[in-house]
Amino acid sequence: MHPKLVQIGDFFLPTYGVFVALGFLMGLLVATRLARRAGLPVDTITNLGVYTALAGLAGAKLLLIVMDWRYYAAHPEEIVSLSTLQAGGVFFGGLIAALFMAAWYSHKRGIPWLDGADVYAPALALGQAIGRLGCFSAGCCWGKPTNLPWAVTFRDPEAHRLVGVPLYQPLHPTQLYESAASFLIFAFLWKRSQQAHSSGQILGWYLVLSSCARFWIEFVRDHPQPNPMGGPFSLTQWLALALFLVGVWLVRWRNRLVLAPRPPKQSR
């Protein structure tokens, strides 16, 4: 659509990068607001966002290399190439790495890591929604061919050169599917955050909803992946199923803590 926002000579500002940066800043704004409401130290939560973002970038690129290992094994120089560094990577790899970083940093700073994860779950959904608009602008993460009335057709040769998206062919707008789903998930999590909940429930709801959305969207994404588990599902879908189960466990287990009756106070 419009992969280069600004170009001066050989230098260009990628539209994808601008949307990702905007998503990060908006997510950070949401997280700090929720942190104040939850009584968490804002400075610590802000630093947590920076560290988890860096871990997420590394994890996303690591899983990208693993999933396309045949290519990178044949072209090892591409692992540290500019194109690999510019690639967004695989989202679930970034999410898993970010969760581990969040647990480690929260423990180091002495805050309950599930509380920190709860304030970042809505922020992550919002950042993901905005970031997917960047994917649409760049042309990456495209869908399979379709004749549906809302199909999109990419025509910019730069988009094909940069990310390989097919040109002049109606495709599923999978980027917009995921962006819309993420906006809805953000709205739900924001509202749920205002209600009584136990630590970890907001994160659990994020994992349940986002993994469901990604699982179904994968059926219309045009990205061949390795299938180590066999069956009809891709590696991303197996990861989505695993994260869905973790999310269900968090929601149900933590919900018992909210619903459990408190012991009666002894009269004095």
Contacts in CASP RR format, 6 or more apart in sequence:
PFRMAT RR
TARGET T0000
AUTHOR 0000-0000-0000
METHOD contacts of the structure
MODEL  1
MHPKLVQIGDFFLPTYGVFVALGFLMGLLVATRLARRAGLPVDTITNLGV
YTALAGLAGAKLLLIVMDWRYYAAHPEEIVSLSTLQAGGVFFGGLIAALF
MAAWYSHKRGIPWLDGADVYAPALALGQAIGRLGCFSAGCCWGKPTNLPW
AVTFRDPEAHRLVGVPLYQPLHPTQLYESAASFLIFAFLWKRSQQAHSSG
QILGWYLVLSSCARFWIEFVRDHPQPNPMGGPFSLTQWLALALFLVGVWL
VRWRNRLVLAPRPPKQSR
1 136 0 8 1.000
1 137 0 8 1.000
1 138 0 8 1.000
1 139 0 8 1.000
1 154 0 8 1.000
1 156 0 8 1.000
1 159 0 8 1.000
2 15 0 8 1.000
2 137 0 8 1.000
2 156 0 8 1.000
3 14 0 8 1.000
3 15 0 8 1.000
3 16 0 8 1.000
3 137 0 8 1.000
3 138 0 8 1.000
3 139 0 8 1.000
3 156 0 8 1.000
3 158 0 8 1.000
3 159 0 8 1.000
3 162 0 8 1.000
3 163 0 8 1.000
4 12 0 8 1.000
4 13 0 8 1.000
4 14 0 8 1.000
4 15 0 8 1.000
4 158 0 8 1.000
5 12 0 8 1.000
5 13 0 8 1.000
5 14 0 8 1.000
5 15 0 8 1.000
5 18 0 8 1.000
6 12 0 8 1.000
6 13 0 8 1.000
7 13 0 8 1.000
14 86 0 8 1.000
14 138 0 8 1.000
15 134 0 8 1.000
15 137 0 8 1.000
15 138 0 8 1.000
16 88 0 8 1.000
16 131 0 8 1.000
16 134 0 8 1.000
16 135 0 8 1.000
16 137 0 8 1.000
16 138 0 8 1.000
16 140 0 8 1.000
17 134 0 8 1.000
18 134 0 8 1.000
19 130 0 8 1.000
19 131 0 8 1.000
19 133 0 8 1.000
19 134 0 8 1.000
19 135 0 8 1.000
19 137 0 8 1.000
20 88 0 8 1.000
20 130 0 8 1.000
20 131 0 8 1.000
20 134 0 8 1.000
22 130 0 8 1.000
22 131 0 8 1.000
23 126 0 8 1.000
23 127 0 8 1.000
23 130 0 8 1.000
23 131 0 8 1.000
24 53 0 8 1.000
24 127 0 8 1.000
26 123 0 8 1.000
26 126 0 8 1.000
26 127 0 8 1.000
26 130 0 8 1.000
27 123 0 8 1.000
27 124 0 8 1.000
27 126 0 8 1.000
27 127 0 8 1.000
28 46 0 8 1.000
28 49 0 8 1.000
28 123 0 8 1.000
29 123 0 8 1.000
30 122 0 8 1.000
30 123 0 8 1.000
30 126 0 8 1.000
30 190 0 8 1.000
31 45 0 8 1.000
31 46 0 8 1.000
31 49 0 8 1.000
31 119 0 8 1.000
31 120 0 8 1.000
31 122 0 8 1.000
31 123 0 8 1.000
32 42 0 8 1.000
32 45 0 8 1.000
32 46 0 8 1.000
34 118 0 8 1.000
34 119 0 8 1.000
34 122 0 8 1.000
34 123 0 8 1.000
34 193 0 8 1.000
35 41 0 8 1.000
35 42 0 8 1.000
35 45 0 8 1.000
35 116 0 8 1.000
35 119 0 8 1.000
36 42 0 8 1.000
37 193 0 8 1.000
38 115 0 8 1.000
38 116 0 8 1.000
38 118 0 8 1.000
38 119 0 8 1.000
40 111 0 8 1.000
40 115 0 8 1.000
40 116 0 8 1.000
40 119 0 8 1.000
41 109 0 8 1.000
41 111 0 8 1.000
44 109 0 8 1.000
44 111 0 8 1.000
45 116 0 8 1.000
45 119 0 8 1.000
45 120 0 8 1.000
47 105 0 8 1.000
47 109 0 8 1.000
48 102 0 8 1.000
48 105 0 8 1.000
48 106 0 8 1.000
48 109 0 8 1.000
48 116 0 8 1.000
48 120 0 8 1.000
49 120 0 8 1.000
51 101 0 8 1.000
51 105 0 8 1.000
52 98 0 8 1.000
52 101 0 8 1.000
52 102 0 8 1.000
52 105 0 8 1.000
52 120 0 8 1.000
53 98 0 8 1.000
54 101 0 8 1.000
55 94 0 8 1.000
55 97 0 8 1.000
55 98 0 8 1.000
55 100 0 8 1.000
55 101 0 8 1.000
56 93 0 8 1.000
56 94 0 8 1.000
56 95 0 8 1.000
56 97 0 8 1.000
56 98 0 8 1.000
56 101 0 8 1.000
57 88 0 8 1.000
57 94 0 8 1.000
58 94 0 8 1.000
58 97 0 8 1.000
59 93 0 8 1.000
59 94 0 8 1.000
59 96 0 8 1.000
59 97 0 8 1.000
60 88 0 8 1.000
60 89 0 8 1.000
60 90 0 8 1.000
60 91 0 8 1.000
60 93 0 8 1.000
60 94 0 8 1.000
60 97 0 8 1.000
61 84 0 8 1.000
61 85 0 8 1.000
61 87 0 8 1.000
61 88 0 8 1.000
61 89 0 8 1.000
62 93 0 8 1.000
62 97 0 8 1.000
63 89 0 8 1.000
63 90 0 8 1.000
63 92 0 8 1.000
63 93 0 8 1.000
63 94 0 8 1.000
64 84 0 8 1.000
64 87 0 8 1.000
64 88 0 8 1.000
64 89 0 8 1.000
64 90 0 8 1.000
65 72 0 8 1.000
65 79 0 8 1.000
65 84 0 8 1.000
67 90 0 8 1.000
67 225 0 8 1.000
67 226 0 8 1.000
67 235 0 8 1.000
69 226 0 8 1.000
71 78 0 8 1.000
72 78 0 8 1.000
72 79 0 8 1.000
78 84 0 8 1.000
88 140 0 8 1.000
90 236 0 8 1.000
91 128 0 8 1.000
91 214 0 8 1.000
92 214 0 8 1.000
92 236 0 8 1.000
92 239 0 8 1.000
92 240 0 8 1.000
92 243 0 8 1.000
93 239 0 8 1.000
95 124 0 8 1.000
95 243 0 8 1.000
96 239 0 8 1.000
99 117 0 8 1.000
102 113 0 8 1.000
102 116 0 8 1.000
102 117 0 8 1.000
102 120 0 8 1.000
103 113 0 8 1.000
106 112 0 8 1.000
106 113 0 8 1.000
106 115 0 8 1.000
106 116 0 8 1.000
106 117 0 8 1.000
107 113 0 8 1.000
112 199 0 8 1.000
114 199 0 8 1.000
114 200 0 8 1.000
114 203 0 8 1.000
114 254 0 8 1.000
115 199 0 8 1.000
115 200 0 8 1.000
117 200 0 8 1.000
117 202 0 8 1.000
117 203 0 8 1.000
118 193 0 8 1.000
118 197 0 8 1.000
118 199 0 8 1.000
118 200 0 8 1.000
118 201 0 8 1.000
118 202 0 8 1.000
118 203 0 8 1.000
119 193 0 8 1.000
119 202 0 8 1.000
121 189 0 8 1.000
121 202 0 8 1.000
121 203 0 8 1.000
121 204 0 8 1.000
121 205 0 8 1.000
121 206 0 8 1.000
122 186 0 8 1.000
122 189 0 8 1.000
122 190 0 8 1.000
122 193 0 8 1.000
122 202 0 8 1.000
122 206 0 8 1.000
124 206 0 8 1.000
125 182 0 8 1.000
125 183 0 8 1.000
125 185 0 8 1.000
125 186 0 8 1.000
125 189 0 8 1.000
125 206 0 8 1.000
125 210 0 8 1.000
126 182 0 8 1.000
126 183 0 8 1.000
126 186 0 8 1.000
127 182 0 8 1.000
128 178 0 8 1.000
128 179 0 8 1.000
128 182 0 8 1.000
128 210 0 8 1.000
129 179 0 8 1.000
129 180 0 8 1.000
129 182 0 8 1.000
129 183 0 8 1.000
129 185 0 8 1.000
129 186 0 8 1.000
130 179 0 8 1.000
131 179 0 8 1.000
132 141 0 8 1.000
132 175 0 8 1.000
132 176 0 8 1.000
132 178 0 8 1.000
132 179 0 8 1.000
132 182 0 8 1.000
133 175 0 8 1.000
133 176 0 8 1.000
133 179 0 8 1.000
134 175 0 8 1.000
135 141 0 8 1.000
135 175 0 8 1.000
136 152 0 8 1.000
136 173 0 8 1.000
136 175 0 8 1.000
136 176 0 8 1.000
136 179 0 8 1.000
138 159 0 8 1.000
138 162 0 8 1.000
138 163 0 8 1.000
139 154 0 8 1.000
139 159 0 8 1.000
139 163 0 8 1.000
139 165 0 8 1.000
139 175 0 8 1.000
140 163 0 8 1.000
140 165 0 8 1.000
140 175 0 8 1.000
141 174 0 8 1.000
141 175 0 8 1.000
141 178 0 8 1.000
141 221 0 8 1.000
141 223 0 8 1.000
142 154 0 8 1.000
142 165 0 8 1.000
142 166 0 8 1.000
142 171 0 8 1.000
142 172 0 8 1.000
142 174 0 8 1.000
142 175 0 8 1.000
142 221 0 8 1.000
142 222 0 8 1.000
143 171 0 8 1.000
143 172 0 8 1.000
143 173 0 8 1.000
143 174 0 8 1.000
143 220 0 8 1.000
143 221 0 8 1.000
143 222 0 8 1.000
144 171 0 8 1.000
144 172 0 8 1.000
144 220 0 8 1.000
144 221 0 8 1.000
144 222 0 8 1.000
145 166 0 8 1.000
145 169 0 8 1.000
145 170 0 8 1.000
145 171 0 8 1.000
145 172 0 8 1.000
145 222 0 8 1.000
146 170 0 8 1.000
146 171 0 8 1.000
146 172 0 8 1.000
146 220 0 8 1.000
147 170 0 8 1.000
148 170 0 8 1.000
148 172 0 8 1.000
150 173 0 8 1.000
151 170 0 8 1.000
151 171 0 8 1.000
151 172 0 8 1.000
151 173 0 8 1.000
152 170 0 8 1.000
152 171 0 8 1.000
152 173 0 8 1.000
152 176 0 8 1.000
153 167 0 8 1.000
153 168 0 8 1.000
153 169 0 8 1.000
153 170 0 8 1.000
153 171 0 8 1.000
154 160 0 8 1.000
154 165 0 8 1.000
154 166 0 8 1.000
154 167 0 8 1.000
154 168 0 8 1.000
154 169 0 8 1.000
154 171 0 8 1.000
155 167 0 8 1.000
155 168 0 8 1.000
156 167 0 8 1.000
157 167 0 8 1.000
159 165 0 8 1.000
159 167 0 8 1.000
160 166 0 8 1.000
160 167 0 8 1.000
165 171 0 8 1.000
166 222 0 8 1.000
171 222 0 8 1.000
172 220 0 8 1.000
172 221 0 8 1.000
172 222 0 8 1.000
174 217 0 8 1.000
174 220 0 8 1.000
174 221 0 8 1.000
177 213 0 8 1.000
177 217 0 8 1.000
177 220 0 8 1.000
178 213 0 8 1.000
178 214 0 8 1.000
178 217 0 8 1.000
181 209 0 8 1.000
181 210 0 8 1.000
181 213 0 8 1.000
181 217 0 8 1.000
182 210 0 8 1.000
182 213 0 8 1.000
185 206 0 8 1.000
185 209 0 8 1.000
185 210 0 8 1.000
185 213 0 8 1.000
188 205 0 8 1.000
188 209 0 8 1.000
189 202 0 8 1.000
189 205 0 8 1.000
189 206 0 8 1.000
189 209 0 8 1.000
192 201 0 8 1.000
192 202 0 8 1.000
192 205 0 8 1.000
193 202 0 8 1.000
196 258 0 8 1.000
197 254 0 8 1.000
197 258 0 8 1.000
198 254 0 8 1.000
198 255 0 8 1.000
198 257 0 8 1.000
198 258 0 8 1.000
199 254 0 8 1.000
200 250 0 8 1.000
200 254 0 8 1.000
201 250 0 8 1.000
201 251 0 8 1.000
201 254 0 8 1.000
201 255 0 8 1.000
201 258 0 8 1.000
203 247 0 8 1.000
203 250 0 8 1.000
204 246 0 8 1.000
204 247 0 8 1.000
204 248 0 8 1.000
204 250 0 8 1.000
204 251 0 8 1.000
204 254 0 8 1.000
205 247 0 8 1.000
205 251 0 8 1.000
207 243 0 8 1.000
207 244 0 8 1.000
207 246 0 8 1.000
207 247 0 8 1.000
207 250 0 8 1.000
208 244 0 8 1.000
208 247 0 8 1.000
208 248 0 8 1.000
208 251 0 8 1.000
210 243 0 8 1.000
211 240 0 8 1.000
211 241 0 8 1.000
211 243 0 8 1.000
211 244 0 8 1.000
211 247 0 8 1.000
212 240 0 8 1.000
212 244 0 8 1.000
214 236 0 8 1.000
214 237 0 8 1.000
214 240 0 8 1.000
215 237 0 8 1.000
215 240 0 8 1.000
215 241 0 8 1.000
215 244 0 8 1.000
218 233 0 8 1.000
218 234 0 8 1.000
218 236 0 8 1.000
218 237 0 8 1.000
218 240 0 8 1.000
225 234 0 8 1.000
225 235 0 8 1.000
225 236 0 8 1.000
226 235 0 8 1.000
227 233 0 8 1.000
227 234 0 8 1.000
227 235 0 8 1.000
228 235 0 8 1.000
228 238 0 8 1.000
229 235 0 8 1.000
229 238 0 8 1.000
233 241 0 8 1.000
END
